[in-house]
Amino acid sequence: MKNGKLVVLGSINADHILNTAHFPRPGETLIGSQYQVAFGGKGANQAVAAGRSGAEIAFIACVGADDIGERIRQQLAADNIDTRPIEAIEETTTGVALIFVNGEGENMIGIHAGANAALTPAYLERYQDEIKNASALLMQLESPLESVTAAATLARAHQTQVILNPAPACELPDALLACVDMITPNETEAELLTGIAIRNDQDAARAAAILHDKGIATVLITLGSRGVWLSEQGKGELIPGFRVQAVDTIAAGDTFNGALLTALLEQRPLKAAVRFAHAAAAIAVTRPGAQPSVPWRQEIDAFLQQQG
């Protein structure tokens, strides 16, 4: 790794969250509770998790030329993120996510890309030095796929590690996967990428093997409360998570990814980095919302000390 610096490329959304007893069925109107607007977007959530957990990080993203976009930029700066590569795009709105949370803490999400669609390869070009000079690049799939591919190709050419969280799930070209050093799908995303439904450790190992064959050295398949299937060069094992009482799972995976990169850039061994990331995600699911639930470094350290 070069200088221990992380670049996140990704989305910024304003999350509109409503709690309901169950998810509404077609034609059904439900009375909800605990409505809130919180800052989210997978890219921003991961950037916040990295910034709060102690990484040196810059974030390449777009907001709309609106009040909420400006407020989000100010908040990201307060979360220890270099926000210079975040531009307000004229005549667009900041991205929006509409989120229902049911009684079990599960969520259902609809997204409008808004300004996130303006993160084009041409936009990326203005900030290519951020990627060239970084140790690692972390991305998701709420940005245009051609930009994600261009950024991965650029990073690979300059020995910047490429970490892809392939969410939301979609099919990906092999040209992109060949540039990825580490991939962090959940079960649904892993099934879409490999065709293997993951019901047990053997399935996870088979799915990981297919991803290894596409050129990806390190595969982490997140399995919710069970933990993570970690596979390096074909050798896999389950690293259990921590048991906590979940309020909602919004941004749990994003918190895991951001904290994981912080630990890796501090040169921690991979298993120790996963444990650090598990701790961050465990804290996040005990709190409502996306970015409001993301813990700070001292909270993660204290949680791990309590676990012994």
C-alpha positions as a Markdown table, in Angstrom:
| # | Residue | x | y | z |
|---|---|---|---|---|
| 1 | Met | 0.0 | 0.0 | 0.0 |
| 2 | Lys | 1.2 | 3.5 | -0.9 |
| 3 | Asn | 0.3 | 6.2 | 1.6 |
| 4 | Gly | -2.5 | 4.7 | 3.6 |
| 5 | Lys | -5.0 | 7.0 | 1.9 |
| 6 | Leu | -8.5 | 5.9 | 0.9 |
| 7 | Val | -10.6 | 7.2 | -2.0 |
| 8 | Val | -14.3 | 6.4 | -2.0 |
| 9 | Leu | -16.3 | 6.9 | -5.2 |
| 10 | Gly | -20.0 | 6.7 | -4.9 |
| 11 | Ser | -23.5 | 8.0 | -4.2 |
| 12 | Ile | -25.0 | 10.6 | -2.0 |
| 13 | Asn | -28.7 | 10.4 | -1.1 |
| 14 | Ala | -31.2 | 12.0 | 1.3 |
| 15 | Asp | -33.0 | 9.0 | 2.9 |
| 16 | His | -36.7 | 9.4 | 3.7 |
| 17 | Ile | -37.4 | 6.6 | 6.3 |
| 18 | Leu | -40.7 | 5.4 | 7.6 |
| 19 | Asn | -41.3 | 2.6 | 10.1 |
| 20 | Thr | -44.3 | 0.4 | 9.5 |
| 21 | Ala | -45.5 | -2.9 | 11.2 |
| 22 | His | -45.1 | -4.7 | 7.8 |
| 23 | Phe | -44.3 | -3.7 | 4.3 |
| 24 | Pro | -47.3 | -2.2 | 2.4 |
| 25 | Arg | -48.9 | -4.5 | -0.1 |
| 26 | Pro | -50.0 | -3.2 | -3.6 |
| 27 | Gly | -53.0 | -0.9 | -3.0 |
| 28 | Glu | -52.5 | -0.9 | 0.8 |
| 29 | Thr | -52.1 | 2.3 | 2.8 |
| 30 | Leu | -50.4 | 1.9 | 6.1 |
| 31 | Ile | -50.0 | 4.3 | 9.0 |
| 32 | Gly | -46.3 | 4.6 | 9.7 |
| 33 | Ser | -44.3 | 6.1 | 12.6 |
| 34 | Gln | -40.8 | 7.6 | 13.3 |
| 35 | Tyr | -40.6 | 9.4 | 10.0 |
| 36 | Gln | -37.1 | 10.9 | 9.5 |
| 37 | Val | -34.9 | 12.4 | 6.8 |
| 38 | Ala | -31.3 | 11.2 | 7.2 |
| 39 | Phe | -28.2 | 11.5 | 5.0 |
| 40 | Gly | -27.4 | 8.3 | 3.1 |
| 41 | Gly | -26.4 | 6.8 | -0.2 |
| 42 | Lys | -24.1 | 3.8 | -0.2 |
| 43 | Gly | -21.0 | 5.8 | -1.2 |
| 44 | Ala | -21.6 | 8.4 | 1.5 |
| 45 | Asn | -22.3 | 5.8 | 4.2 |
| 46 | Gln | -19.1 | 4.0 | 3.4 |
| 47 | Ala | -17.1 | 7.3 | 3.3 |
| 48 | Val | -18.6 | 8.3 | 6.7 |
| 49 | Ala | -17.8 | 4.9 | 8.2 |
| 50 | Ala | -14.2 | 5.2 | 7.1 |
| 51 | Gly | -13.9 | 8.8 | 8.2 |
| 52 | Arg | -15.4 | 8.3 | 11.6 |
| 53 | Ser | -13.3 | 5.1 | 12.2 |
| 54 | Gly | -10.1 | 6.9 | 11.5 |
| 55 | Ala | -9.1 | 6.6 | 7.8 |
| 56 | Glu | -7.6 | 9.4 | 5.8 |
| 57 | Ile | -10.2 | 9.7 | 3.1 |
| 58 | Ala | -11.3 | 11.7 | 0.0 |
| 59 | Phe | -14.8 | 11.2 | -1.5 |
| 60 | Ile | -15.6 | 11.6 | -5.2 |
| 61 | Ala | -19.3 | 12.2 | -5.6 |
| 62 | Cys | -22.0 | 14.7 | -6.8 |
| 63 | Val | -24.9 | 16.5 | -5.0 |
| 64 | Gly | -27.7 | 18.6 | -6.5 |
| 65 | Ala | -27.6 | 22.4 | -6.4 |
| 66 | Asp | -30.0 | 22.4 | -3.5 |
| 67 | Asp | -30.1 | 23.1 | 0.2 |
| 68 | Ile | -29.9 | 19.5 | 1.3 |
| 69 | Gly | -26.9 | 18.9 | -1.0 |
| 70 | Glu | -25.0 | 21.7 | 0.7 |
| 71 | Arg | -26.0 | 20.5 | 4.2 |
| 72 | Ile | -24.8 | 17.0 | 3.3 |
| 73 | Arg | -21.4 | 18.3 | 2.1 |
| 74 | Gln | -21.0 | 20.2 | 5.4 |
| 75 | Gln | -21.8 | 17.1 | 7.4 |
| 76 | Leu | -19.4 | 15.0 | 5.4 |
| 77 | Ala | -16.6 | 17.5 | 6.1 |
| 78 | Ala | -17.5 | 17.2 | 9.9 |
| 79 | Asp | -17.1 | 13.4 | 9.5 |
| 80 | Asn | -13.3 | 13.8 | 8.7 |
| 81 | Ile | -13.8 | 13.5 | 4.9 |
| 82 | Asp | -12.0 | 15.5 | 2.2 |
| 83 | Thr | -15.0 | 16.8 | 0.3 |
| 84 | Arg | -13.2 | 18.8 | -2.4 |
| 85 | Pro | -14.1 | 16.1 | -5.1 |
| 86 | Ile | -17.8 | 16.6 | -4.3 |
| 87 | Glu | -19.4 | 19.1 | -6.7 |
| 88 | Ala | -22.9 | 20.6 | -6.7 |
| 89 | Ile | -24.4 | 19.9 | -10.2 |
| 90 | Glu | -26.6 | 22.7 | -11.6 |
| 91 | Glu | -30.2 | 22.0 | -12.4 |
| 92 | Thr | -30.3 | 18.6 | -10.6 |
| 93 | Thr | -31.5 | 17.4 | -7.3 |
| 94 | Thr | -29.5 | 15.5 | -4.7 |
| 95 | Gly | -30.3 | 11.7 | -4.9 |
| 96 | Val | -33.2 | 10.4 | -2.9 |
| 97 | Ala | -34.0 | 7.0 | -1.2 |
| 98 | Leu | -37.5 | 6.1 | 0.0 |
| 99 | Ile | -37.1 | 3.5 | 2.8 |
| 100 | Phe | -39.7 | 1.4 | 4.6 |
| 101 | Val | -38.6 | -0.4 | 7.8 |
| 102 | Asn | -40.8 | -3.2 | 9.1 |
| 103 | Gly | -41.3 | -4.6 | 12.6 |
| 104 | Glu | -38.3 | -7.0 | 12.2 |
| 105 | Gly | -35.9 | -4.1 | 11.3 |
| 106 | Glu | -35.7 | -5.3 | 7.7 |
| 107 | Asn | -35.9 | -2.6 | 5.0 |
| 108 | Met | -37.3 | -2.1 | 1.5 |
| 109 | Ile | -35.8 | 0.8 | -0.6 |
| 110 | Gly | -36.6 | 2.7 | -3.8 |
| 111 | Ile | -33.9 | 5.1 | -5.2 |
| 112 | His | -33.9 | 8.2 | -7.5 |
| 113 | Ala | -30.3 | 8.8 | -8.7 |
| 114 | Gly | -30.6 | 12.6 | -9.2 |
| 115 | Ala | -27.1 | 14.2 | -9.2 |
| 116 | Asn | -25.5 | 10.7 | -8.7 |
| 117 | Ala | -26.0 | 10.2 | -12.5 |
| 118 | Ala | -23.6 | 13.1 | -13.1 |
| 119 | Leu | -20.7 | 11.1 | -11.9 |
| 120 | Thr | -19.6 | 10.4 | -15.4 |
| 121 | Pro | -16.2 | 9.3 | -16.7 |
| 122 | Ala | -15.6 | 12.9 | -17.7 |
| 123 | Tyr | -16.3 | 14.0 | -14.1 |
| 124 | Leu | -14.0 | 11.3 | -12.8 |
| 125 | Glu | -11.2 | 12.6 | -15.1 |
| 126 | Arg | -11.1 | 15.8 | -13.1 |
| 127 | Tyr | -10.2 | 13.9 | -9.9 |
| 128 | Gln | -8.1 | 11.1 | -11.4 |
| 129 | Asp | -5.1 | 12.2 | -9.3 |
| 130 | Glu | -7.0 | 11.3 | -6.1 |
| 131 | Ile | -7.2 | 7.7 | -7.3 |
| 132 | Lys | -3.7 | 7.5 | -8.7 |
| 133 | Asn | -2.1 | 8.7 | -5.4 |
| 134 | Ala | -4.3 | 6.6 | -3.1 |
| 135 | Ser | -3.6 | 3.2 | -1.5 |
| 136 | Ala | -7.1 | 2.0 | -2.0 |
| 137 | Leu | -10.3 | 2.8 | -3.9 |
| 138 | Leu | -13.7 | 1.7 | -2.5 |
| 139 | Met | -16.7 | 1.7 | -4.8 |
| 140 | Gln | -20.4 | 0.5 | -5.0 |
| 141 | Leu | -22.9 | 0.4 | -7.8 |
| 142 | Glu | -25.2 | 3.4 | -7.2 |
| 143 | Ser | -22.9 | 5.4 | -9.6 |
| 144 | Pro | -22.9 | 4.9 | -13.4 |
| 145 | Leu | -21.3 | 1.6 | -14.2 |
| 146 | Glu | -19.1 | 3.0 | -16.9 |
| 147 | Ser | -17.6 | 5.4 | -14.3 |
| 148 | Val | -17.0 | 2.5 | -11.8 |
| 149 | Thr | -15.3 | 0.6 | -14.6 |
| 150 | Ala | -13.2 | 3.6 | -15.6 |
| 151 | Ala | -12.1 | 4.2 | -12.0 |
| 152 | Ala | -11.2 | 0.5 | -11.5 |
| 153 | Thr | -9.1 | 0.5 | -14.7 |
| 154 | Leu | -7.3 | 3.7 | -13.6 |
| 155 | Ala | -6.7 | 2.4 | -10.1 |
| 156 | Arg | -5.3 | -1.0 | -11.5 |
| 157 | Ala | -2.9 | 0.9 | -13.8 |
| 158 | His | -1.5 | 2.9 | -10.8 |
| 159 | Gln | -1.2 | 0.0 | -8.2 |
| 160 | Thr | -4.2 | 1.4 | -6.2 |
| 161 | Gln | -6.1 | -1.5 | -4.6 |
| 162 | Val | -9.6 | -1.8 | -5.9 |
| 163 | Ile | -12.4 | -2.9 | -3.4 |
| 164 | Leu | -15.9 | -3.3 | -4.9 |
| 165 | Asn | -19.1 | -3.6 | -2.8 |
| 166 | Pro | -21.3 | -4.9 | -5.7 |
| 167 | Ala | -24.5 | -3.3 | -4.4 |
| 168 | Pro | -27.3 | -2.8 | -5.4 |
| 169 | Ala | -27.1 | -6.1 | -7.1 |
| 170 | Cys | -26.6 | -6.2 | -10.9 |
| 171 | Glu | -24.7 | -8.2 | -13.5 |
| 172 | Leu | -21.2 | -7.0 | -13.9 |
| 173 | Pro | -18.8 | -7.2 | -16.9 |
| 174 | Asp | -15.8 | -9.5 | -16.5 |
| 175 | Ala | -13.6 | -6.5 | -17.6 |
| 176 | Leu | -14.6 | -4.7 | -14.4 |
| 177 | Leu | -14.2 | -7.8 | -12.2 |
| 178 | Ala | -10.7 | -8.4 | -13.6 |
| 179 | Cys | -9.7 | -5.1 | -12.1 |
| 180 | Val | -11.0 | -5.8 | -8.6 |
| 181 | Asp | -8.7 | -7.0 | -5.8 |
| 182 | Met | -11.4 | -7.5 | -3.2 |
| 183 | Ile | -15.1 | -7.9 | -3.5 |
| 184 | Thr | -17.7 | -7.7 | -0.7 |
| 185 | Pro | -21.1 | -9.0 | -1.9 |
| 186 | Asn | -24.0 | -10.1 | 0.4 |
| 187 | Glu | -25.8 | -13.4 | -0.3 |
| 188 | Thr | -28.2 | -11.9 | -2.9 |
| 189 | Glu | -25.4 | -10.1 | -4.8 |
| 190 | Ala | -23.1 | -13.2 | -4.7 |
| 191 | Glu | -25.9 | -15.3 | -6.1 |
| 192 | Leu | -26.5 | -12.8 | -9.0 |
| 193 | Leu | -22.7 | -12.7 | -9.8 |
| 194 | Thr | -22.2 | -16.5 | -9.6 |
| 195 | Gly | -25.5 | -18.2 | -10.0 |
| 196 | Ile | -25.1 | -20.0 | -6.6 |
| 197 | Ala | -27.8 | -19.6 | -4.0 |
| 198 | Ile | -26.0 | -19.3 | -0.6 |
| 199 | Arg | -27.6 | -21.5 | 2.1 |
| 200 | Asn | -24.5 | -22.8 | 3.9 |
| 201 | Asp | -20.7 | -22.5 | 4.1 |
| 202 | Gln | -20.2 | -24.9 | 1.2 |
| 203 | Asp | -22.3 | -22.7 | -1.1 |
| 204 | Ala | -20.4 | -19.7 | 0.0 |
| 205 | Ala | -17.1 | -21.5 | -0.8 |
| 206 | Arg | -18.4 | -22.4 | -4.3 |
| 207 | Ala | -19.5 | -18.9 | -5.0 |
| 208 | Ala | -16.1 | -17.5 | -3.8 |
| 209 | Ala | -14.3 | -19.9 | -6.1 |
| 210 | Ile | -16.2 | -18.6 | -9.1 |
| 211 | Leu | -15.3 | -15.0 | -8.2 |
| 212 | His | -11.6 | -16.1 | -7.7 |
| 213 | Asp | -11.7 | -17.5 | -11.2 |
| 214 | Lys | -12.7 | -14.0 | -12.5 |
| 215 | Gly | -9.4 | -12.7 | -11.1 |
| 216 | Ile | -10.5 | -11.5 | -7.7 |
| 217 | Ala | -7.9 | -12.4 | -5.0 |
| 218 | Thr | -10.0 | -11.8 | -1.9 |
| 219 | Val | -13.7 | -12.5 | -1.5 |
| 220 | Leu | -15.8 | -11.5 | 1.5 |
| 221 | Ile | -19.4 | -12.7 | 1.3 |
| 222 | Thr | -21.4 | -11.0 | 4.1 |
| 223 | Leu | -24.0 | -13.3 | 5.6 |
| 224 | Gly | -26.0 | -10.9 | 7.9 |
| 225 | Ser | -26.0 | -11.9 | 11.5 |
| 226 | Arg | -24.0 | -15.1 | 10.8 |
| 227 | Gly | -20.9 | -13.1 | 9.9 |
| 228 | Val | -18.7 | -13.1 | 6.8 |
| 229 | Trp | -17.4 | -15.9 | 4.6 |
| 230 | Leu | -13.7 | -14.8 | 4.0 |
| 231 | Ser | -11.9 | -16.5 | 1.1 |
| 232 | Glu | -8.3 | -15.7 | 0.1 |
| 233 | Gln | -6.9 | -17.5 | -3.0 |
| 234 | Gly | -9.5 | -20.3 | -2.6 |
| 235 | Lys | -9.0 | -20.8 | 1.2 |
| 236 | Gly | -12.2 | -19.9 | 3.0 |
| 237 | Glu | -13.6 | -19.7 | 6.5 |
| 238 | Leu | -16.6 | -18.2 | 8.4 |
| 239 | Ile | -15.7 | -15.2 | 10.6 |
| 240 | Pro | -18.7 | -14.8 | 12.9 |
| 241 | Gly | -20.2 | -11.4 | 13.7 |
| 242 | Phe | -21.3 | -10.1 | 17.1 |
| 243 | Arg | -24.8 | -10.8 | 18.5 |
| 244 | Val | -26.7 | -7.6 | 19.2 |
| 245 | Gln | -30.3 | -6.5 | 19.3 |
| 246 | Ala | -31.0 | -4.9 | 15.9 |
| 247 | Val | -33.1 | -1.8 | 15.5 |
| 248 | Asp | -32.7 | -1.6 | 11.8 |
| 249 | Thr | -30.1 | -2.9 | 9.3 |
| 250 | Ile | -29.9 | 0.3 | 7.2 |
| 251 | Ala | -26.2 | 1.0 | 6.4 |
| 252 | Ala | -24.9 | -2.1 | 8.2 |
| 253 | Gly | -23.1 | -3.4 | 5.1 |
| 254 | Asp | -21.8 | 0.1 | 4.3 |
| 255 | Thr | -20.5 | 0.5 | 7.8 |
| 256 | Phe | -18.7 | -2.8 | 7.5 |
| 257 | Asn | -17.1 | -1.8 | 4.3 |
| 258 | Gly | -15.9 | 1.6 | 5.4 |
| 259 | Ala | -14.5 | 0.3 | 8.7 |
| 260 | Leu | -12.9 | -2.7 | 7.0 |
| 261 | Leu | -10.9 | -0.4 | 4.8 |
| 262 | Thr | -9.8 | 1.8 | 7.7 |
| 263 | Ala | -8.4 | -1.3 | 9.4 |
| 264 | Leu | -6.7 | -2.7 | 6.3 |
| 265 | Leu | -5.0 | 0.7 | 5.6 |
| 266 | Glu | -3.7 | 0.6 | 9.2 |
| 267 | Gln | -1.9 | -2.7 | 8.1 |
| 268 | Arg | -4.1 | -4.9 | 10.3 |
| 269 | Pro | -4.2 | -8.6 | 9.2 |
| 270 | Leu | -7.3 | -9.4 | 7.2 |
| 271 | Lys | -9.1 | -11.4 | 9.9 |
| 272 | Ala | -8.5 | -8.7 | 12.5 |
| 273 | Ala | -9.8 | -6.1 | 10.0 |
| 274 | Val | -12.9 | -8.1 | 9.5 |
| 275 | Arg | -13.4 | -8.3 | 13.3 |
| 276 | Phe | -13.0 | -4.5 | 13.5 |
| 277 | Ala | -15.6 | -4.1 | 10.7 |
| 278 | His | -18.0 | -6.5 | 12.4 |
| 279 | Ala | -17.8 | -4.4 | 15.6 |
| 280 | Ala | -18.6 | -1.2 | 13.7 |
| 281 | Ala | -21.6 | -2.8 | 11.9 |
| 282 | Ala | -22.8 | -4.4 | 15.2 |
| 283 | Ile | -23.0 | -0.9 | 16.7 |
| 284 | Ala | -24.7 | 0.6 | 13.6 |
| 285 | Val | -27.6 | -1.9 | 13.7 |
| 286 | Thr | -28.5 | -1.0 | 17.3 |
| 287 | Arg | -29.3 | 2.6 | 16.1 |
| 288 | Pro | -31.9 | 3.9 | 13.6 |
| 289 | Gly | -31.0 | 5.4 | 10.2 |
| 290 | Ala | -28.0 | 5.4 | 7.9 |
| 291 | Gln | -25.2 | 7.9 | 8.7 |
| 292 | Pro | -26.6 | 8.7 | 12.2 |
| 293 | Ser | -26.0 | 5.1 | 13.1 |
| 294 | Val | -22.4 | 5.0 | 12.1 |
| 295 | Pro | -20.0 | 4.7 | 15.1 |
| 296 | Trp | -16.8 | 6.7 | 15.8 |
| 297 | Arg | -13.4 | 5.1 | 16.4 |
| 298 | Gln | -13.5 | 5.3 | 20.2 |
| 299 | Glu | -16.9 | 3.5 | 20.2 |
| 300 | Ile | -15.6 | 0.7 | 18.0 |
| 301 | Asp | -12.4 | 0.3 | 20.2 |
| 302 | Ala | -14.6 | 0.3 | 23.4 |
| 303 | Phe | -16.9 | -2.4 | 21.9 |
| 304 | Leu | -14.0 | -4.6 | 21.0 |
| 305 | Gln | -12.5 | -4.3 | 24.5 |
| 306 | Gln | -15.8 | -5.4 | 26.0 |
| 307 | Gln | -15.8 | -8.5 | 23.8 |
| 308 | Gly | -12.4 | -9.4 | 25.1 |
